[in-house]
Amino acid sequence: MGIFDSIARGLGSLRPLPDKELEDEREALRQRYVSSGNVTEADKLYDELHRYDGEMTRRANEAYARENPNPPEARHREHGWYLPNDD
């Protein structure tokens, strides 16, 4: 982990974390959320869980884009998108 990753992590960024560590921290956060008795704390933990989910989704989308650089084109039906084929 370089100096810029340390600074980013200190500012709250989730990008420098490896995937496994991100999943572990999210699970610990989820368990704190589930066991929380305070509504205000639970609300903050809920928002933090969504931040972790957003980062995990971003990483999954980037991995998919790397694995599939040329996605297939959309297939159209013979008579158009929304017209039936029963004529």
C-alpha positions as a Markdown table, in Angstrom:
| # | Residue | x | y | z |
|---|---|---|---|---|
| 1 | Met | 0.0 | 0.0 | 0.0 |
| 2 | Gly | 1.6 | 3.2 | -1.2 |
| 3 | Ile | 1.5 | 6.7 | 0.4 |
| 4 | Phe | -1.4 | 7.8 | -1.8 |
| 5 | Asp | -3.4 | 4.7 | -0.8 |
| 6 | Ser | -2.8 | 5.5 | 2.8 |
| 7 | Ile | -3.9 | 9.1 | 2.4 |
| 8 | Ala | -7.1 | 8.0 | 0.5 |
| 9 | Arg | -7.9 | 5.4 | 3.2 |
| 10 | Gly | -7.4 | 8.1 | 5.8 |
| 11 | Leu | -9.9 | 10.3 | 4.0 |
| 12 | Gly | -12.5 | 7.5 | 3.9 |
| 13 | Ser | -12.0 | 6.0 | 0.5 |
| 14 | Leu | -12.6 | 2.3 | 0.0 |
| 15 | Arg | -10.7 | 2.0 | -3.3 |
| 16 | Pro | -7.3 | 1.0 | -1.8 |
| 17 | Leu | -8.7 | -2.0 | 0.0 |
| 18 | Pro | -8.3 | -5.4 | -1.5 |
| 19 | Asp | -11.5 | -7.3 | -2.3 |
| 20 | Lys | -11.2 | -9.8 | 0.6 |
| 21 | Glu | -10.6 | -7.0 | 3.1 |
| 22 | Leu | -13.5 | -5.0 | 1.7 |
| 23 | Glu | -15.8 | -8.0 | 2.1 |
| 24 | Asp | -14.6 | -8.7 | 5.7 |
| 25 | Glu | -15.1 | -5.0 | 6.8 |
| 26 | Arg | -18.5 | -5.0 | 5.2 |
| 27 | Glu | -19.5 | -8.1 | 7.0 |
| 28 | Ala | -18.3 | -6.7 | 10.4 |
| 29 | Leu | -20.2 | -3.5 | 9.6 |
| 30 | Arg | -23.4 | -5.5 | 8.8 |
| 31 | Gln | -23.1 | -7.4 | 12.0 |
| 32 | Arg | -22.8 | -4.1 | 14.0 |
| 33 | Tyr | -25.9 | -2.8 | 12.1 |
| 34 | Val | -28.0 | -5.9 | 12.9 |
| 35 | Ser | -27.0 | -5.8 | 16.6 |
| 36 | Ser | -27.4 | -2.0 | 17.0 |
| 37 | Gly | -30.1 | -0.9 | 19.4 |
| 38 | Asn | -29.7 | 2.8 | 18.7 |
| 39 | Val | -31.8 | 4.1 | 15.8 |
| 40 | Thr | -29.4 | 6.9 | 15.0 |
| 41 | Glu | -26.4 | 4.6 | 15.0 |
| 42 | Ala | -28.3 | 2.1 | 12.8 |
| 43 | Asp | -29.1 | 4.8 | 10.3 |
| 44 | Lys | -25.4 | 5.8 | 10.0 |
| 45 | Leu | -24.4 | 2.1 | 9.7 |
| 46 | Tyr | -27.1 | 1.6 | 7.0 |
| 47 | Asp | -25.7 | 4.5 | 4.9 |
| 48 | Glu | -22.1 | 3.1 | 5.4 |
| 49 | Leu | -23.3 | -0.3 | 4.2 |
| 50 | His | -24.6 | 1.3 | 1.0 |
| 51 | Arg | -21.3 | 2.9 | 0.5 |
| 52 | Tyr | -19.5 | -0.5 | 0.7 |
| 53 | Asp | -22.2 | -2.0 | -1.6 |
| 54 | Gly | -21.6 | 0.8 | -4.1 |
| 55 | Glu | -17.8 | 0.1 | -4.1 |
| 56 | Met | -18.3 | -3.6 | -4.5 |
| 57 | Thr | -20.7 | -3.1 | -7.4 |
| 58 | Arg | -18.3 | -0.7 | -9.1 |
| 59 | Arg | -15.5 | -3.3 | -8.8 |
| 60 | Ala | -17.8 | -6.0 | -10.2 |
| 61 | Asn | -18.8 | -3.9 | -13.1 |
| 62 | Glu | -15.2 | -3.0 | -13.9 |
| 63 | Ala | -14.2 | -6.7 | -13.8 |
| 64 | Tyr | -17.1 | -7.6 | -16.1 |
| 65 | Ala | -16.1 | -4.8 | -18.5 |
| 66 | Arg | -12.5 | -6.1 | -18.6 |
| 67 | Glu | -13.6 | -9.7 | -19.2 |
| 68 | Asn | -16.1 | -8.7 | -21.9 |
| 69 | Pro | -14.7 | -5.8 | -23.9 |
| 70 | Asn | -17.0 | -6.1 | -26.9 |
| 71 | Pro | -20.5 | -7.0 | -25.6 |
| 72 | Pro | -22.9 | -8.4 | -28.2 |
| 73 | Glu | -25.2 | -6.0 | -29.9 |
| 74 | Ala | -28.9 | -6.0 | -29.0 |
| 75 | Arg | -30.9 | -8.5 | -31.0 |
| 76 | His | -34.0 | -7.1 | -32.7 |
| 77 | Arg | -37.1 | -9.1 | -33.5 |
| 78 | Glu | -38.1 | -9.4 | -37.1 |
| 79 | His | -40.9 | -6.8 | -36.9 |
| 80 | Gly | -39.3 | -4.5 | -34.3 |
| 81 | Trp | -38.9 | -4.3 | -30.6 |
| 82 | Tyr | -42.4 | -4.4 | -29.3 |
| 83 | Leu | -44.4 | -6.0 | -32.2 |
| 84 | Pro | -45.6 | -9.6 | -31.9 |
| 85 | Asn | -44.3 | -12.3 | -34.3 |
| 86 | Asp | -47.7 | -14.0 | -34.7 |
| 87 | Asp | -48.8 | -12.5 | -38.0 |
